[in-house]
Structures are given as structure tokens and as C-alpha cells.
């Protein structure tokens, strides 16, 4: 069975405290006065709390070099430290005694507990036992008291047989009763062993297969050992002890859960949220600015959250649910009863702001704005002013940078997918750009760069052979990406007062010795929008509002000064479409302007205002395969720019926008990708207003163009075909038809001539 999610509840926020320079932050042990944490920077750090003051860093000791520490764990009493590290001799796990107050280690050289061929993915203590899960398929337990016990039947290390085809072990969990050991395998299996005899008690297939080295899955037993929380999916599954039948807890998470911790409440964390449960009820949802990496309960007081970007945060559990309100007395005002009921049944609470380590009540300091109720009988003067709609800049086809994997671009030429390492999380405190924003199609703002390592996977949809898919190293300070026919471009923010740059990569370069070209921009200019086509790359820069157009190799073609701030840009072979905000406009709705350029001829083909539906914003722009400019607003109305004018007389002149489609449900569940042959092709979304996830194959839904003329559909279809035909004729005559479309028409014409000649020969015979 599945529990209901708490839809419509407010989402809490947290304050983050920087701790480690870069990489993950994993809270290992909580003392009476502070917190011990290890990070990817190779340091063990203690944070102490002072009354009514923010936590402070007391000391830091280096455990190993940076990027060498893969996993760490501190025993429950805080006196033993275990670390998984990479050395010149390979991978291993080392243990040593520890003073939790000073961080002093009595032994200078830690003891080697085990050596492996691949990294240790997860470490966990239970009393004197250390559980080790590794990427080379090892699930073992190391006993620090084996030698001193004097029992020869008590070995120092015991390996549990997970199987030859198990892949890596992604996580482990000790039973609180000391009877069982659970492991999550890369082949998708959950396996449970008896801790004393090492016999397998249960095995079932619960997850899809994953490559060794993928993200760990941190499972958690309920404190009484009766249930086991299983991450790996957006719906948290809870397995009952014995038969291990599962119950799903749905709600809160949009992405697969990776970490679970069970104390007074069940805490779960995914890339997008941290949730607190009192199964089957969802008690609190918090969406932090950074990606959570680990969870640790400090008794029943609060939850400590380590982030993938090196910081940490604290979250207090919500108060217990209140009793349902008493039924209103007869004759009581219905509005008052409804208002009181809503206040009593609010299922979520805001995150408590960290102030030292004192535990507070979640949501005690938060206030929720009441929804404005407009009386339809009120006069115009009494009605509240209309809500202002603000247009944010965005890159067409790009998704939010809040996650480690996202789309930089997705259109008819292919995809540009970015994957960041944990040390390069986009929400880290190492942002180096100013606070500007770039609205993605989903509606969220994100226009930041990051420092760190990552990779960009380029998948050209129209290339064949080894050049169709290519993996690139993400440049330092990556901000924007764009993909065109056999070419892609990346923009990187300047660092240490260095200028910003553009890097153009070609799938089929003229010379094998050089596959990319770097364009250095003038000092002080910042790239706000980027687009690349077959023959040029264009960047809109601030603060001077310059539109710079270069050849792919970096030769400047033109520099234009536009009057408004850029919203977005799109390109198709020789065409460049630039949308800007009208300068000086202060109305409640955005007013946008567009310019359509012919790059090779250095001419402006069309210019004017870009119409939008009431109270909506621009959501996507692009070109069809026939070089027809298109614009989609947030109300789901798709408009086309009539370049031909003339017959049919739908537009009085060239440069008019005509509505050609109305997406179902306002397009909330559709993600526009490409357009051709009178249809817009969109990826289907699982949630209204969401974004496509990087990884799975997305099914494209076709939305046919249809003019809103009313009357018979046959008449509207005939007029639409006339419009498309006139545009195609104009595109051919003016030479703006893309090369691929021109080649397709040439091949079709040649095939038609060949068929006609074959028919003549048959008749002559």
C-alpha cells in the first residue's frame, strides 16, 4: 500500500554553514558540545556551539590528502575512527583510536583493517564491529576486539558471501538488535545476513542494476529493529523484518532517495529534498539550496545534514500533530470554521534556523502569508492590485542547475548533458558570479557558475559513428551551453579577474589536430545568453548589452548594441533570433521585443514586439526544421512569425506573430524540444510544471499546428497549409532554409525525376 503525500504544504528552508573547503561533508559523531565531521578535503573537523551564537569551528586535523578520503565513520562512543582512503598501493580501510574532544590520535600510523581493489563505498560502526561495503563487491565486518578477547573462534575480519555477480556493495546497515546485517548490491538486490553465523536470511531484487561506483544507498533500521528503510526511489520503501514485505511512503521527494536515518522520526534525503516521516505520515519537507549527502540524528533533538558541497545544516523535528479541531457549533460562521481547520491541520513545518546546537521547535519562528481573498462585490478601489509577472532570462532547452545532472541544452540537434562531481555542486558556497538569474523552462531561476570538476556529454542527434556522442571535461566556471548541427559551445565565467571565454567544439572539424576553439571576451563582459549554429556563435554580454557574433573559429563578424536586457536567443543555420525586455517598461506584465537577423548578409530581417498571453511569460523559443521562428508562452500558446506576408492574408505584413497551436493543460506536462512539418514535438513530464530528468529515454508527444479560426476544421487546416507553404517558398527563395531541409528537398526532387523517367521507360517498352 502507499501513503498519501502532503500536497500543497509549505516547503521549509535551511541555513547552511560552510565547513569543508570542497567536496562532501559527512557528520560522523555528535558530542554534548558539538559535532565531528569529515570531508572530501581530507580533514576531520570539530564544530562547537555557544549559547545564542552561530556554531564555530574549534579545530581541524588532516587525515589524508584532498580527494583521497572516500568514506569515514566514528564509533558510537567517539573513541575510534575508520577511514577509507586511496594510496599508491591501492584502496584500503584504516582504523585508529581517537580523542573526540581534541581530535588527538594516540597512534601516529593508523592500523590497516583491509585492502581492496576498488574504493570503500560505505563504513558503519556498531559497538566494536566495523562494517565495510566496497565497490569491488566486498561486504565484510572488522572486529577491533577480536585479538583481545582470547577467543580463536572470533576472527578479526569476516566476509559475507554476496555472490559473484553482485557488482559493488552500495551500502550496509547493522540491525540495532545485533542480529542482522543488510547490504544493498549494485545488481539491484537487497541481501540480509545473520551477523553471528554469516548465513543468508533474505535476498530480493528491489532496485535496477547500477554500475559499481555509483552513488551509495544508506539504509536505516528502525530503532527497535522491526523495519528497514530502503532508499533508491522517490517513494521511500519500508521493509518489515522477517518476510521483508515493503510499504511505500509517497510524497516529498521528486528524485530517488539516497540516504535514510531513523531516530525519533525517519529522515530521508534525495538530491532535491529532506523529509521527516512518522510512517506512514509525512511530517516535514525541506528543500535545501545544496544537495544533501548524509544524515545523522542527535538523539531526539535535531537532525544534522551534511551537504555534497562541503557545508552542513541542522533541522529540528516538527511538533506532534495536533488533535483535530472541534466541530463548529450550529450557526457559526463557515469562513471562521474553515480558517481554524486549515491552521490546525497544516502538515508541514519550517526548518528551525540553526542557532548553536540548542534544539528548537520547527517552524516556531516562521510565518505563513495568508492567501488574499478577493470579494467579487467589492469596488475597484478596494480590490488588491494585480500581481506583477516578471520575465526571467533563460536558455531554451536547459533545466535547473540545482541538481548534479541537468541539461545545458536540448533541441532538434541533440542534447548537452552536464554531470558535476560532488565537489562541484552548483549550490556550493563557492559561487563566483553575481546574483543574477536565468529562468529555465520549468520556471525556476538559476544563472550561476561553479568551480570544480565535471563532465559534459554531447549527443548529436543527426551525426553517425563515433562522433555522434562525445564526452568533454566541463570548463572551470561553466555557465551556459548550446548545441547546433555538429557543433556545441560552452561559456565559462572569468576567475581571478580573468576574462570570460567561449569554447566551441566540433564533431567533424577541418583538422583532426584541433577540435575546439576558444574565444576570449573583453575584460568586464559577462555572458548572459549563448547560441551556436552551423556557421557562427553568438553571445549577449552585460553590462553594455552587446550582441557579439563570431565565426566558429573565433573571427568577429559583428558587434551590435541592443537597448534591452536579453531574455533568450535561438539560431537556425544563418538566422539569429534575439528576444529582449523592452527598456523602461514598468507594467504588471512583461513586454518583450524581438530581432531576427540574417548573419551572413548582416541584415535585420524583422523586428518588433513579441506578444504574450495575459499574465504569462515567455517559456521557449526556437525554429522549426523549415526555419519558421516559434515562441511558446507559459499559458501554452505557440506563435509563429510570418516572414512571407502576402497570401494567405493572415498577417497584414511580414513580421507578425500568429497563434498556431494551443498546448493541452497549458503545456504544464510538456517540454518543448523541436518542431517540424507543422507540429511541435514535446517530452512528456511526470509532474505538471516539472523538468525532464537526465538519464531515462523520454517519449516525445506531437502537438499539431492548428489556427484558431473557428468554424470547420477543414477550412482552418487548408489555411494553415497555405501559410506553411508560403513560408517554405519564401525560405527557399531567400536562402534561409536550413542545409538539411534543402538537401532533403533536393533528394526528394531527384527521386521524383527518377520515378518519372522509370515510368516513361516502362511505357516505351
N, C-alpha and C positions, 0 to 999 in steps of 0.2 A: 504494500500500500504506500501511498505518498501523502505527505502532509501538504497543506496549502501554504503557499508563500504569502508574505505580508506585502501585498502590492499597495502602492500609494503612500507608504510610510516615509517620513523624512530620513535622509541619509546623513549620518554623523561624519564629522571631520576630526582629524587629529593633528596635533603639533608635533613636528619631527625635530629630533635633537641630533646634530651631527656627532659622530663618534669615531668611525674609522675613515681613513683617507679615501679609500675606494673599495669597491667590491662588497661582498655580503657582510652583514652584521648578524651574529648569532648569539643571543643571550644564553649563557651556559649555567649560571648559578646566581640565585638571589639571596643575599645575606640580610641581616637585620638593618643594615645601614646603607645598602647599595646593591650594585649589580656587577657581575663579572661577564665580560663579553669577549669573543674572539672574532676576528675579521679576516678578509682576504688579504689585508695588508700585512698579515703575519704577526699581529700584536694581540696580547692579552691585556685588556683594559678594565679598570675598575671605575665605576661611576658611583658617587656618593650623593646623598640627599641632605639638604639643610631645610629646617622649617621655613615655610613660606618663601622659598627661593628655588630657582631652577636647579636641576641636578648639575653637578660639576664632575669633571674628570679628575680622579685622585692620582692615579699612576697608570703607566703603560709599560709593559715589558715585551720585548721582541721574542717571539717563539721561533720564527724562521723567516726566510726572505719573502718578499712580496710575491703573490701569485703561486706560492709553493704550498700553502696551507689549504687542504681540500675539505677537511672535516675536523671537528673538535668536540669534546664532551668533558664535563666535570662531574665527579661523583656527587651523590646526594648530600653527603656531609661536607663537600667542598674541599676535601683533602687530597684528591687525586685528579690529575689532568691527563687526558688522552688526546693525541693529535694524529691526523692522517696527513702525511707530507710526501712530496716528491723530491728525491735526491738524485745524485748522479748514478747511484746504484739501482734506482727504480723507485717503487712506491712501497710505503710501509706505514705501520701504526706504532707510535711510541707512547710510553706512559711514564709518569714521574709523580712524586709527591708534591704537594702544593700547600702553601700558606694562603688561605683566601683573604686575609687581611692585608698582607704586604705584597703578595704575588711572588714571594721568595720560593725558590725550588732548592731543597737541600742538596740534590744531586745535580751536578753540572751537566752530565750527559744523560738524557732520558734512556730508559730501557726499551729495546726493540721488542714489541709484542708479536708482530707478524710481518711478513714481507709478501707483496703481491705483484702481479704483472701489470695491473691497472689500478687506478685510484680507489681509495676507500670512499664510498658514497655517503655513508651514514654511520655514526658512532652513538652508542647509548649505554649508560651505566645503570645497573640495578644492584645495589649493595656492592659486593666485591667483584661482580661479574661485569665485563665489558663486552657488549655486542658489537660486531663489526659486519658491515654489509659493503661489498666491493663490486666494481664494475666487471671483474673477471669471473663473477658467479660464485663468490665465496660468502657463506653465511656462517660465522663462527663466533664462539664465546671464549674470552680470555679471562682466567681466574687469577686475581692477584694474590689470593691466599692459598693457592694450591701447594706451594713448597712448604709453607709454614704449618700447614695442617698435619703433616706427617702421614697422610693417607695416600698410599700409592695408587689407589683407585680413583683419585681425584686429579685428573690431568690438568696441566696448565692451559692447554688450548683444546677445544673440541670443535670439530667441523660438522655441520649438519648437511646431509645429502639433499641438495635442492634439485639435482638432476643434471644430466649432461647438456640438455637443450634448453636450459633455463635462461641463458643470457646473463645479464648482470642482475644484481640484487639492488633494488631501488630504495629499500627502506626496511626497517625492522622495528618490532615493538615487544617489550617484555610484559608478560602478564603480571599485574600487581600482586597476584597470589603466589608468584614464583613457580608456577607450574608449566607455563606455555611460552613459546617464542614464535611470533608471527613474522613472516617475510613477504615482501612484495617483489615479484620477479619481472624481468624485462619481457618475458614471453607472455605476460598478462595473467599469471597465476598468483593466487594467494595460497601460501603454504603455512601450516601451523605444525610445530614440533613440540613434543614433550621435552621440557627443559632438563629433566633429570635423566631420562633414558634415551633421548635423541630420536625417538620414533616419530614417524609422521602421523599426525592425528587428522589432518584435513588438507585437501587440495582442491581448488576450484578455479575456473577461468573467469576472471572478473574485469580485466582491462584489455584493451587492444595491445598488440605487440608494440614494443618500443625498442629502439636501438640502445645498446649499452652506452652509458654515459649521459643518457637523457636525465631530465630533472628528477630529483628524488621524490618519493612519496612517503611522507611522515605519517604513519598511522598512530592511533591512540586508543588505549583501553580505558573503559570507564573505571573510576577508582575502585569499584568493587569487583572488577574483572568480568562482569556479566555481558558486556557488549564491547565491540571493537569498531571504531570509526574508520572508514575506508575512504581516502581521497581518490582523486583520479577522474572525476566527472563533476559537472556543475551541480548536480544533485548529490548531496552527501549521503553515502550509504552506511548504515549501521548494521553490523552482523551480530547475531545472537550467539552466545557461547554454546558450543555443542554441535548443533546442526549448521550453524553459520548462515542461516537464512537472513536475507537482507531487507531492510526497510529504508526507503528513500526520504530524505529531508530536502524538500524543494523550496527554492526562494533565496534571494540574497545574492547568490553568485551567478554571474553571466558566463564565466570561463571555468575550466576544470580546477577543482580544489587540489592543492599540492601538499598542504600541511594541516595537521589536526593536533589539538592538545585538549585533554579532558581534565578539568578540575571541578570546581563547583558547577560550572557550565561547560558545554562542549564548544570549543573555539575552532573555527576553520578559516583558512586563508587561501585565496586564489590571487591571480595577477591583478584582479580588479577590486577585491573586497575582502574585508574581515568580518565574519559573522559570529554571533554568540547564540547558542541554542540551549533550550531546555527541552530536549526531544519530547514530542515532535514539534514544539513551538519555536519559531524564530523570535529571539528576544531583541536583537540589535544588529544593525548593518552599518558598517563604516567603510567608506571608500577612500583610502589614503592616497596622497599625492604620489607616493612611491610604491614600488612593488614589494609586498611582504615576502620575507624569506623564511622566518622561523617564528614560533610562538612558544611562550613559557609562562605558566601560571605562578604568581606569587601568593601561594595559599589561596584564600578566598577573597583577597583584597582587590587585585587587579591583574590584568594580562599585559605582559611585556611583548612587544612586537619588534623583531629585528627586520630591517629592510635590506633589499638587494643592493641599495646604493650606499650602504655604509652608515646609515642613521638608525635610530630606534624611536619608539613611541610607546606610550602607556595608555591603557584603556580600562576603565573601571566597569564592572558589570552593571546592568540596569537594575532598578529596584524590582522587587517581585510584583507580578501583575496584581492590580487592584481588583477588589470584588466588583462584580457588575453593578451598575447604578440601579437604585430603586425605581420601580415603575412610577411614572408620573401620575399624580393624582388626577381624578376627573376634573376637567375644566382648566387644567394647567396649560400654559402657552406651549404650543408644539415647537416653536422655534427655540425656546429655552431648553426644553427637554432634549432636543436633538443636539444642541451645543454642549450640554453637560455630558451626554453619552459619548460624544466624539472625544471630549477631553479625557474621560475615564478609560477609554479603550485604545488609546494610542499605543501601538505595539512596539515602537522603537524609541530609543533614547539617544541623545547626542553623546559623543565621546567626551569623557572628562578630560579637561585640559591638564597636562602634567604640571604639577607644582610640587617639587620634591618627590618623595615616594609615599606621601600620605594618600590614602585611598579616599576618594570622594564618591558621591553618588552620580552616576552617569546622567547627564542631562540636567543637573541641578542649576548650572549657570546658563543654560540655553533657553532661548525664547523663540517661539514659532509665530510667524506673522499670520494673523487671521486672514482668511480669504475674504476679499471685498465682495459684498452682496449689493447689487445694484437694483434699486426699486424701479420697475418699469414705469410706475406712475409719477416718479419724481421729475422735476423740471430739469431743463438742460443745464441750468446753473448748478443744481445740486448733484448732477452725475459726475463721477470721477473722470479726469482727463483720460484719453485713450493711451494705452500702454505703448511706449516707444519701441519700435522694431529696429534693431541695429544690424547692419550688414557687416560681417566679418570677412576678411580675406581668406582664401583657401586655394589649395592645389587640386584641380579636378582629378578624381580617382584616388586621392590619398586618404588614408584613415588616420585616426588619432594616434599620436606618439606616446600615449600613456602606457602602452604595453611594450614588451621587449620585442615583439614581432608585429610588424604593421606594413601596410602598403605605402610606398612612396608615390606610386603611380599605377594605374590600371586602365587601359583603353584598348582600342582595336589593334594596336601594335604589340601588345603583350603586357607583362607585369614587371614591376620593380618592387621586390620584397626586401625589407631590411630586418635583420636579426641582430640584436645587441647582446653583448656579454653582460653578465651581472654587474660588472664594474662600470658599465656604460649606460645604466638605466636612465631613461630620459627624465625621470623625476628627481634625480640626484641634486644635491645642493651645489654641484659644480657647474651649474648653468653659466654660460659665459656671454649670453646675449641679453639685450634689453628686454623689458617686459612688453613685448608686442604679442599679437595673436594671429593665428591663421585658422580659419574655420574649416573643418573637414565636412564631408557630405553629411555625416551624422549630426552635425550641428555643434560639436564641441570645439573649443578654441585650443590651438596648440601650434605655436610657431617658435619652438625653442630648439637650440642645438645642444649637443652634449659632447663631453670629452671622454674618450675611452676607445675600446675596440669593438668591432662588429663586422658584419659582412652584408653585402647586398647581392641578392640573387636576381639576375636579369633573365627573363624568359621571353624570347621573341616569338610571337605567335605565327609569324609569316616566314621565319627562317627555318632552314632544314640542316640536318647534320650537326656536327659538334659545336657550331657557332650559335645554335638556337638557344642554348642555356649556358650561362656563364656566371661564375661567382667572383665578386670583386670585394676587396677589402674596403670597408667604409672609411672615407677620409675623416680625419680629425675635425670635429665640429660640423658634421653633416647636418644640413637644414632641409634642403629641397631635393627632389628628384623628378626627372621627366623622361619619358620613353617615346621614341619615334620609330620610323621604319628602319630597322637595322642599326639604330644608334640610341644612346641614352646619355643623359647629362646629370651631374650631381653638383650641388653648390655647398661650399664649406665656409663656415664663419671664420673670420680672421682671429688669430690668437696672439697674445703678447704684442699688441699693436701692429700686427702684420695685416696686410690687406686681405679681403675675401677673394675667393677664387672659384672658377668653374672648371670642372673636369668632364670632358666629352670622351666617351668610349664607343668604339665602332665594332660591329660584329664582323664586317668584311672590309678591313682597312686596305688602303692602296699599297701599303708596305707592311710586311709581317713584322718588321723590326719595331714598328710604332703603332700601337693600337689605341692610344689615348692621347689627348691634347689638353693642356692646362691653360686656362685663361686667367690672368691676374687682373683684378679690378682696381681702380684707383683707390687710394687710401681714404677711408672715411665713408665709403659707399657700402650699403648693406643690401643684399638681395632680398626682395620681398616676394617675387614671383619668378618662376623659371619655366621655359618651354623649349623643346628641341624638335626639329623637323628634319627632313631629308637633307637639306642644304644649309641650314642655319640654326643657331641657338640664340634665344632672346632672353634677356634678364631685365626686370624692372627693379631699379635700385632707389633707395632713400638715402638721405633726406631730400635730395634735389629732384626726385620724381623723373629720373632719366630712364628711357627705354633704350637699352643697348642691344644692338643686333650684330652678331659676329658670324663669320663662316665657322664651320666645324673645326677648322684648324686654328682659329683664333684671329683671323684678319677682320678688323672692324668694317662693317658695312654701313651702319648709320647710328646716330645718337639723336633721339627725339626727346623733347621736354614736354611732358603732359601736365595738365592742370590739376588733376585729382589723384588721390591715393589709389593704388591698384587694388582690385578685388581678385581677379584671376586672369589667366591667359590660356589660349589654346592655339594650335597650329595644325595645318594640313598642307603638306608639300610647300607651296610658295605663299600660302596665306597665313596671316598672323592676326588673331582676334584678341584685342585687349579691352577689358572691362574695368572701369574706374568709377569711384564715387564722385558725384558732382561736387565741386568745391563750394563751400559756403552754405550748403543745404542744411537746414535745422528742423525739418518737419518730423512728425512722428514715424513716418515710413521712409525707407531708403530711396534715394533717387540715383540711378546708375546711368552711366554713359558708356558707349562702346565706340571703338575704332577698328576698322578692318583694313589691313594693309596688304598690298602686294609687294613682297620683299624684293624680288628681282628687278621689278620696274620702279621701285622706290616711290610708290604712289599710295594714297589713301583711297580705297575703293568705296567705302561707305562710313558714315559717322552719324551719331545722334543719340537719343535716349533709348534705354533698354527697358521696356515695360515689364512690370511685375504684377501679380495678383494682389488684391488688398491684404495688408498686414502680413506680407510674406517677404522672403529674402531669396536671393539667387542661390541655387543649390549646385548647379553643374552647367558647364558649357563644353562644347565640342563641335566637331564636324562629322557629317555623315561620310560614307565612302564616296559619295558623289560631290564632295566639297560644299555641302549645304550647311551653313552655320546654324547651330541649335543652342537653345538656352532653356533650362528647366528650373522652375522656382519651387519653393517649399510647399506650395499649395498643390503641386503635381501637374501644373500646366506646362506643356512643352511648346516652345515657339521656334519658328524657323525664320531666317532672314531672307526675304525675297530680293534677290540681286538682279533678276531679269526685268521686272516690271512688265509692261505690255500685257499680252494675252496670257492667261485669263485676267480680267481686271479685278483681281482680289486686292492688290495693292495699288494705290494711285501712282506710285513711283518706286524706283529701286531704293532699297534701304529701309523697307518697312518690315516689322515683325508680325508674323501671322501665327495664331494658335493652331497647331497641327495634331495635338494629342492631349488627352486628359488621363493621367495615370490613375488606376484604381486605388481607393483609400488614400488619395493624395500622394501616392508613391511612398508611403511610410515604410512599406515592406519591400521596396525595390531599390537597387543600387545601380544607377546608370553606368554602362560600360562602353557601348558602341552603337552606331546607327548605320543602317544600310538598307537599300531597296524599300524605302517607305516604312521602316519600323525601327523602334528603339529597343535594344536588347539590354535587359537588366538582370543582375544577380538577385536571386530571392534571399531575403533576410529572415532569420528565425524570429526576430523581435522587431516590432514597429519602432522606427527611429534608430535602429542599431546600425552596426557596421559589419561587413564581411570579415571573417577571421582568416588569417593566413594559414594555409595548410590544406584544408579539405578542398575537393573539387566543387565548384559552385555551378548550380544549374541556372542557365540563362532563360529568362522569360521574354517572349516577344510581345511588344506593345505596338500595334499597327497605328499608323498615322490616320487621323480622321478629322476632317474640318467640321467645326460646329456650325453648320449652315442650317440645320433643321430640315424638316420635310423628309423626302425619300432618301434613303441611304445610297441608292444608285446614283442620284444626282451629285451628292457630296463626293462619292468615290470618283466620279468622272471629272469633277472639277479639280480634285486633288491630283489625279494622274496628269491633268493638263498642267498644273503648277510644277510638278516634278519634271515633266518633260521639257517645259520651258527653261527650267533651271539647268537641266542637263545639256540642253542645246547651247545655253549661254556659257556654261562651263567649258564646253568643247571649243566654242568659237573664241573665247577669251584666253584659253590655255591654262585655266586654273584647275582642271580636272586632275586628280592625283595620278601619278605614274601607273600605279597598279590598276586603277579603273580604266585608264587609257589602254593599257596592254590587254585587259580583259575584253574591251570593245573591239580592239584590233583582231584579237584571236577569234572573236565571235563572227566578225565580218569575213575573215578569211575562211572560217568553217562554212559560212553561208555560201560563199562563192564556190567552194569546193563541192558542196552539196548540189548547187545549181549545175556545175559542169558535169557531175556524175549523172544527174538526171537527163541532161542533153545527150550524153553518150548512150544512155540506155534507150532513149527514144530513137536515136540514129541507128542503133543496132536493130 
